[in-house]
Amino acid sequence: MDMTREAAAAVDPRKVLNQAYANNAGVQGSSTACILSLNKERGALHAVNVGDSGFMVFRDSRCLYKSPPQQRMFNCPYQLGNYVGYDRPKAALELVMEAVPGDIIVLGTDGLLDNMFPSEIEDVLVAYRGSGRDCEELASAIANLALFNSLDKYSVSPFQIEAEKAGVEHAGGKIDDITVVVAQVVASSTSFTTPASLGFGFERTNTKRKREDYI
């Protein structure tokens, strides 16, 4: 389905990214970024992404899409920052795609994406299907499994596969901060006329796991 940029105009993630960057002018450090919005009237998912954080879209517990990481080389992602050598918001990859009620969107930092294959998240979604559990419990389950995988030195991880492609020796998972946000697209029954309340909506939550939790 061909979606124009206007189809996702309810909240423009690129404008959000630009404003967030401007609000932190002069702040030391760097960060990846992944921002998504949903045009509830048209059912268009709009995303901007910088670096190796990212998102996946699942429909009927199957992964339809996984955003590509932005890296200059293995384990060297694009990073937003205010100093020479860091990236600016214009470097963000921008995507617009269709979303329908029932779709589940999983966003995560590289602590998730380096340690879990989409198929593993599919297994979690299948296990939780029809259980009545909400997005918060689903995000927690995914984050906890990513944490477990990050400490496993014997199972193959996405990070290990990418390391091998780059000629780097690495076994098992990768210990890192883990943030998971889960959102489900739901049909809206509201009758308000503002763009933010038409068509579809998000039910969302997020879970974080930090290095300090397991080091």
Helices and strands as residue ranges (DSSP letters): G 5-8, H 13-23, E 30-31, E 33-39, E 44-50, E 54-59, E 62-66, E 71-73, E 76-77, E 80-81, G 89-91, E 93-98, E 104-108, H 110-113, H 118-128, H 135-151, H 158-165, E 178-187, G 195-197, E 200-209, G 211-213
